[in-house]
């Protein structure tokens, strides 16, 4: 980041005017209030659309009233804050002037305590572009202020500024500012957005989608067509799941920022613009459904149902006690159903029963880990959920009991004629039950001690002992087949 141009830019009473959206904060407060409002109640967008007919300023005011934002949790641009601090150290005055609603602008200013003046849109007048330029010229005088901004709408303001400071603008916009303002300074505070974009898809969560291969593994069906169908189902599930993850991140901005690790997610941290979310989510869904068409209408139906359940989970079910755990467990099982539909392999009642109990256990384990993290952080209630930290013993009991029942189902399955027909030696298969008992017990203990900092499936993929257990289970299955 560059230093101030020189000391005479900060002459006594010279005003540094700072924009808010995507300048002082790495986000847009209009999007913030919209997603906060819809997250609280999905029908909140209806009165907002009605308010839009009265103008953008009225729309912003409506969004503020139904979608509160915590100024303390916003992702601030530290480079801009440092710039403001140096300006004030040299005797300059500062003002926060934004097109965002004045209520929000005031909240941010009160939180930071570094601004002498504050102004925003008032519900009638949208303080943007020429309107902002006119206000600044009347208030501080043309050529008597320095302006920090980030967008093409700020060009009208920079034309009347003594000194222009841009934040993360494109080369084309930078050239335009230089052509219209005699003194210009460019701040680059962001790295490439490709990394955050890929991270927003949560590729680490795609590991769950390998469950679509389970039907062909269980049925010992490994011909090229079946493998191709399973691989395509995996790709489709990953795309559709990523679409849901993007939507969930937009709805969970406040909750994610209150979490010690989730606050680093691209949308919550501001490393990815919120404006990308409404394009990314439907785009991934559409691409997934187009590919799903190659696997037939029944598979498309499964994916539509999956999207419906996960979207309902994002808006409502995740706040319902125990219902959220049932939904998460069911979504795991639905991946297996999708694998069976994609490959045309019938699913046994035993496989479905094992899956429901096993994945209910993992979902409860996930809530247990979140509650433990909250307890260690001094929280009494899970943010955005219906659980209290005092619920941990019950949630842990759900995880243990459901996990053990799944092992029992597995043991009973080993005595069926289906298994006898698939495996030449049943003795090694009993080792699978023993390993599962050990692994489930160990995972619950890890969650209990606060060592699990992620989804159990993702945690297991990085845990050496869990990987060893997976190899032993695979070895038992191979031994049962070939020995």
Phi, psi and omega in degrees: 000140181283155172278170176302146186308304170193173191293333184286347175292335182254048178298160183305134180070005175292137187256129171263115180259126185246131173280160185260296186295127178059016175234285176290323175244149181272049180197176178243120187290340175293315176294321180302311181292326179297310183290328175296319180294312182292325178296322179291318178201118189297339180281356182295341181288342182294307177295334178293317178297325177293320180293332182298332179295339179269002179117162183294326180295320177293322178298315179297320180295319178296319180295321178297322183289329182256346182229076181297148180234136179274110183299329182291338184262356183293149178278098183279149177274105186297327179296321178290320177299320178296321179298315179299317182298317180293323178299313181292326178296332180267012174093004181280160176255159185226151177221142175254109183234120188219157174281350175294160181300140186300331178298317179289318180300319179295320179299316179295315180298317179296323180293317184278323179065033182237012183242139178274326179232152180220136177205142178213183176294141190254014181095345179237318182247126179271111188277075184218149176058233182302325179296319178292318180300316179298317180297316183293321179294320179290325185277316186245345180097137179298132181076009182248018178215158174252138186235130175254121179212185187219347191239170179297332179295341181276354180301321179298330179282314182300331179301330183256006182269152175288325184213132180255135174237118179258152180235112174054046180269161178288159177303323181295317179290323178301318179295322180294320179295317180296330180284341185248348183230129185293330183235117187227143177225134182247128175253130175247111185241356181246149171266188179301144180270359181294320178298307177300325179297314178295320180296325180297337178283349182053060180300335177296337179277348180295343179304325180299332186284353174295348178298339178294342178276348186299319179302317180288330176291315181295326182270358182056043181247105189234029177289163187298321181296316180297317179297317179300315180297319180293319179296317179295321177298322177297315180297314180299313181298322180294318179295312182293320178296320178296324176301317179291321179299319178298312179299317181297321179295324178293322181282339186252023184306310183295315181295320180295321181290339178273356182261138185298334181249320182294343180296344179272359177299148189307314181287320181294322182277346181086006179284347176230129183298140178297333181296338179285332185302310181295346175266318184294313184299305179292331179296315178295319180298314181298315179298319179297317182290327176297315178291327180297334181299333179289346180256004174103163183295325181296320178292320176301318178300319178297318181291322177296319178296317177301315181294321179298313181294316182292324177293318176298322176299315182297322183274324189227307193299329183293346179262358183263130183300128178068323178303322180297321179293317177299318181296315179298315178298319179295325180291327173298311181298326180297332176295321178293318177301317179298320178297320179293320180292318182296323184263349181076018180267123179296142180262133180280154176299326181296316180296318180293320180296314177301315183298315183298314180290318182296315184280335169298320177299315180293322179295318177295323178297322178297315178295322178300315180296320179294318179295322179295319178297319178296319179297317180294335179270002178084016180269144178264345184218141177292128183293124178077007179234173183260012184261148172251158180297335178290349179278353186306315180301320180292317180296320178296321177296323176299315181297314183292308185296316180294322178296318180292325177296323179297323177293322177298317177300319178299317180297319179293324180297326182296344181264006183272162179295330180300315181293319179301325180283336183268331186240139180276337182221114184277340186303313180297335183293334179294338176296332178299317180298317180296317180295319179296319177301314179296313185296314180298317180297318180293319181296320177295322178295320178297316178296321181298324182273000177079023181266350182267110184252020181203179173305140183305322181293316179293319178300315182297327181292343181248000184263122186299317182293322178296321178294323176296318178299319179297320178294321179295317178299317178298318178298319177298318180295317179295317180297320178295333182277320191252342181275000000 
